[in-house]
């Protein structure tokens, strides 16, 4: 069960770094109507979400 547990801190680090970058970009652009920056936090947290799903969904 502990196999692959090292990915949890890595996924959290990627998600936090991507969210911080997104907040800096959004603040720098000051354009709430621009929809492009929303993709950055989604892509940043995607590896962690996929890892969590893979822990709970049986893969045969």
C-alpha positions in Angstrom: 0.0 0.0 0.0 2.9 2.3 0.5 4.2 1.8 -3.0 4.1 5.1 -4.9 3.5 7.1 -1.7 6.4 9.3 -2.6 4.2 10.9 -5.3 2.0 12.6 -2.7 4.5 15.3 -1.7 5.6 15.7 -5.3 2.1 16.2 -6.5 1.4 18.7 -3.7 4.6 20.6 -4.6 3.6 20.7 -8.3 0.0 21.9 -7.4 1.2 24.5 -5.0 3.8 25.9 -7.4 1.3 26.0 -10.3 -1.3 27.7 -8.1 1.3 30.3 -6.9 2.4 31.0 -10.5 -1.2 31.3 -11.6 -1.9 33.8 -8.9 1.1 35.9 -9.9 0.1 35.8 -13.6 -3.5 36.7 -12.8 -2.3 39.6 -10.6 0.2 40.8 -13.3 -2.4 40.7 -16.0 -5.2 42.2 -13.9 -7.7 40.9 -16.5 -10.5 38.9 -14.9 -12.1 38.3 -18.2 -9.1 36.5 -19.7 -9.9 32.8 -19.6 -6.5 31.5 -20.5 -4.8 31.5 -17.0 -7.5 29.1 -15.6 -5.7 26.3 -17.4 -2.6 26.6 -15.3 -4.0 25.5 -11.9 -6.0 22.8 -13.6 -2.9 21.3 -15.1 -0.9 21.8 -11.9 -3.3 19.8 -9.8 -4.1 17.1 -12.4 -1.1 14.8 -11.5 -2.2 14.7 -7.9 -5.9 14.1 -8.8 -4.9 11.3 -11.2 -2.7 9.7 -8.5 -5.5 9.9 -5.9 -7.9 8.4 -8.3 -5.5 5.6 -9.1 -5.2 4.7 -5.4 -9.0 4.2 -5.0 -10.0 2.8 -8.4 -9.0 -0.9 -8.8 -6.8 -1.5 -11.8 -6.8 -5.1 -13.0 
